[in-house]
């Protein structure tokens, strides 16, 4: 297992039950991306839990990630994350001071996106009105990331802003960030442009986010 450092909550030889948390997936050791090596033994032998005749070992089977569209994870931060940051999960920054220079970015860990699919991000003010709409025609993303970022006005509306992500006109999730008032916090220089259209997709040709079969790595900007 490439576990997140110090996240293991069980020890060798300990019995566990279905649904029990045993650790957190990470990218420690000789690893290029967070993943899990998973094996089941029956009578001392490794078995394939998906294709063992009439006997099926998953209580609730899940589909291959490549076959369905979805988001493994997503969050808000204050900059365009680097690839190493994305692999280890960028630091959450979802509260901003009301001042010039605010640049919220949302990153999405995607799977199952086909070439030319529509990816849309809607940034909305606290009153629900639309502030920005970012649209892309996607490359194929079997397993990878997409990032959308904007620059807010010099003194954006106070309150809870929302970000809706849609794939082919269907909402995948809605996230949010807060803009709060402060009279003592130092300001940040004005941004060079009112709106930045930023995107990053890391298309890692992996059969499944769950399976351990990988065949190709590529980075699309």
FILUM-377124 format. One line per 2 residues: number of its first residue (from 1); their letters; for each residue z, y, x of C-alpha. Coordinates in Angstrom, 2 decimals. Each point is the difference from the previous one (the first is absolute). Layout:
BEGIN
NUM> a> Z Y X; ...;
This chain:
BEGIN
1> xx> 0.00 0.00 0.00; -0.73 3.56 1.14;
3> xx> 3.10 1.44 -1.64; 1.08 3.60 -0.09;
5> xx> 2.49 0.43 2.82; 3.57 -0.97 -0.96;
7> xx> -1.02 -0.75 -3.60; 0.64 -3.79 -0.04;
9> xx> 2.76 -0.77 -2.49; 0.16 -3.80 0.49;
11> xx> 0.46 -2.33 2.97; -1.72 -3.15 1.22;
13> xx> 0.98 -3.05 -2.07; 1.33 2.01 -2.92;
15> xx> -1.03 -1.11 -3.50; -1.71 2.61 -2.16;
17> xx> -1.08 0.20 -3.63; -3.14 1.37 -1.65;
19> xx> 0.12 3.77 -0.26; 2.58 0.47 2.75;
21> xx> -0.80 2.74 2.53; -0.11 -1.43 3.51;
23> xx> -1.38 3.02 1.88; -2.59 2.77 -0.01;
25> xx> -3.59 -0.31 1.15; -0.68 1.97 3.16;
27> xx> -2.16 0.18 3.09; 2.38 -0.99 2.76;
29> xx> -1.09 -2.24 2.85; -3.66 -0.59 0.91;
31> xx> -1.36 1.35 -3.28; -2.70 2.48 -1.00;
33> xx> 1.19 0.51 -3.58; 2.94 -0.92 -2.27;
35> xx> -0.45 -3.53 -1.29; 1.86 -3.22 -0.70;
37> xx> -0.46 -3.51 1.36; 1.07 -2.22 -2.89;
39> xx> 0.25 -3.79 0.01; 1.47 -2.60 -2.37;
41> xx> 1.13 -3.42 1.20; 0.36 -3.09 -2.20;
43> xx> 1.42 -3.21 1.48; -0.34 1.55 3.45;
45> xx> -3.68 0.88 -0.32; -1.71 3.35 -0.60;
47> xx> -1.68 0.13 -3.40; -2.60 2.32 -1.49;
49> xx> 1.76 1.50 -3.01; -3.18 1.18 -1.74;
51> xx> -2.14 -3.15 0.05; 2.12 -3.13 -0.21;
53> xx> -1.59 -1.91 -2.86; 1.88 0.33 -3.27;
55> xx> 3.20 1.14 1.71; 0.27 3.79 0.22;
57> xx> 2.78 1.66 1.96; -0.17 3.64 -1.10;
59> xx> 2.26 0.83 -2.91; -2.14 3.02 -0.80;
61> xx> -3.38 -0.33 1.79; -1.56 3.25 1.17;
63> xx> -3.72 0.61 0.60; -1.66 0.71 3.31;
65> xx> 0.36 3.68 0.79; -3.73 0.19 0.71;
67> xx> -0.79 -1.08 -3.58; 1.95 2.71 -1.82;
69> xx> 0.36 3.75 0.47; 3.46 1.28 0.73;
71> xx> 2.42 1.88 2.21; 2.45 -1.86 2.20;
73> xx> 1.88 3.22 0.72; -0.33 3.79 -0.17;
75> xx> 2.05 3.08 0.75; 0.03 3.74 0.72;
77> xx> 0.30 1.57 3.45; -0.61 3.42 1.55;
79> xx> -2.89 -0.77 2.38; -3.02 -2.24 0.56;
81> xx> 1.57 -3.26 1.28; -1.34 -1.70 3.09;
83> xx> -1.08 -3.63 -0.10; 3.19 -1.21 1.77;
85> xx> 2.05 1.93 -2.57; -1.86 -1.66 -2.86;
87> xx> 0.65 -3.45 1.39; 3.76 0.63 0.17;
89> xx> 0.14 2.20 -3.15; 0.03 3.79 0.42;
91> xx> 3.23 1.89 -0.49; 0.47 1.17 -3.58;
93> xx> -0.11 3.78 -0.45; -0.02 0.81 -3.70;
95> xx> 1.99 3.25 -0.11; -1.52 3.27 1.22;
97> xx> 1.29 3.56 0.26; -1.81 2.71 -1.95;
99> xx> -1.81 1.71 2.86; -3.46 0.29 1.58;
101> xx> -1.39 -3.02 1.82; 1.00 -2.86 -2.32;
103> xx> -2.39 -2.92 0.42; 1.01 -3.11 -1.97;
105> xx> -1.93 -3.18 0.78; 0.02 -3.24 -1.95;
107> xx> -0.88 -3.28 1.68; -0.94 -3.19 -1.86;
109> xx> -0.05 -3.56 1.31; -2.95 -1.44 -1.91;
111> xx> -1.64 -3.36 -0.58; -2.95 -1.30 -1.99;
113> xx> -2.11 3.19 -0.01; -3.78 -0.51 -0.09;
115> xx> -2.63 2.20 1.61; -0.87 3.07 -2.09;
117> xx> 3.11 -0.30 -2.17; 1.41 3.36 -1.13;
119> xx> 3.28 1.15 1.54; 1.54 3.09 -1.62;
121> xx> 3.19 1.90 0.75; 1.31 2.60 -2.47;
123> xx> 2.65 2.43 1.23; 1.81 1.69 -2.91;
125> xx> 2.44 2.90 -0.17; 3.46 -0.40 -1.57;
127> xx> -1.41 1.28 -3.34; -2.56 -2.81 0.01;
129> xx> -3.03 2.16 0.76; -2.44 -1.27 2.61;
131> xx> 0.11 1.64 3.42; -2.46 -2.19 1.91;
133> xx> -2.27 -2.99 -0.52; -1.21 -1.98 3.03;
135> xx> -2.74 -2.58 -0.48; -1.59 -2.58 2.31;
137> xx> -2.55 -2.77 -0.34; 1.79 -2.77 1.87;
139> xx> -1.10 -2.45 2.65; 1.06 -3.60 -0.50;
141> xx> 3.75 -0.25 0.54; 1.31 -3.53 0.00;
143> xx> 3.26 1.10 1.57; 0.51 3.51 1.33;
145> xx> 1.14 3.58 -0.53; -1.25 3.18 -1.62;
147> xx> 1.51 3.46 0.44; -0.44 3.16 -2.07;
149> xx> 1.52 3.33 0.99; -0.06 3.57 -1.25;
151> xx> 1.32 3.41 0.96; 2.06 1.62 -2.74;
153> xx> 0.01 3.76 -0.76; 2.15 2.23 2.21;
155> xx> 2.82 -0.11 -2.58; -0.61 -3.01 -2.24;
157> xx> 1.68 -0.49 -3.36; 3.54 -1.31 0.21;
159> xx> 0.71 -3.40 -1.50; -1.42 -3.52 -0.05;
161> xx> -3.69 -0.32 0.87; -1.85 -3.24 -0.77;
163> xx> -2.81 -1.92 1.67; -2.03 -2.47 -2.08;
165> xx> -2.22 -2.53 1.74; -2.87 -1.52 -1.96;
167> xx> -2.42 -2.78 0.89; -3.17 -0.02 -2.09;
169> xx> 1.70 2.26 -2.58; 3.02 -2.31 -0.36;
171> xx> 3.41 1.25 1.12; 1.51 -2.09 2.80;
173> xx> 3.19 2.05 0.38; 1.55 3.46 -0.31;
175> xx> 2.20 1.35 2.81; 1.79 3.34 0.35;
177> xx> 1.49 2.57 2.36; 2.32 2.95 -0.50;
179> xx> -0.30 3.66 1.00; 3.41 1.65 0.28;
181> xx> 1.19 3.56 0.51; 1.57 1.23 3.20;
183> xx> 0.60 3.49 1.36; 1.16 -0.98 3.47;
185> xx> -2.57 -2.54 1.17; -2.49 1.29 2.58;
187> xx> -3.61 0.13 -1.12; -2.94 -1.96 1.37;
189> xx> -3.25 1.80 1.00; -2.63 0.27 -2.71;
191> xx> -2.43 -2.93 -0.13; -3.52 0.61 1.25;
193> xx> -1.57 -1.13 -3.27; 1.16 -0.15 -3.63;
195> xx> -0.90 -3.61 -0.46; -0.46 -2.84 2.46;
197> xx> -1.87 -3.09 -1.03; 1.31 -2.74 2.18;
199> xx> -0.65 -3.69 -0.16; 0.64 -3.04 2.09;
201> xx> -0.81 -3.59 -0.85; 0.91 -2.88 2.25;
203> xx> -2.16 -2.86 -1.19; 1.53 -3.14 1.43;
205> xx> -2.09 -2.95 -1.11; 2.84 -2.24 -1.01;
207> xx> -0.52 -2.72 -2.60; 3.32 0.86 -1.57;
209> xx> 3.05 2.16 0.60; 1.97 -3.18 -0.52;
211> xx> -2.14 -2.54 1.82; 0.00 -0.18 3.80;
213> xx> -3.79 0.01 0.32; -1.43 3.05 1.77;
215> xx> -3.60 0.31 1.07; -0.85 3.64 0.80;
217> xx> 1.58 3.38 0.75; -1.64 3.37 -0.48;
219> xx> 1.08 3.61 -0.44; -1.86 2.39 -2.25;
221> x> 0.60 3.73 0.04;
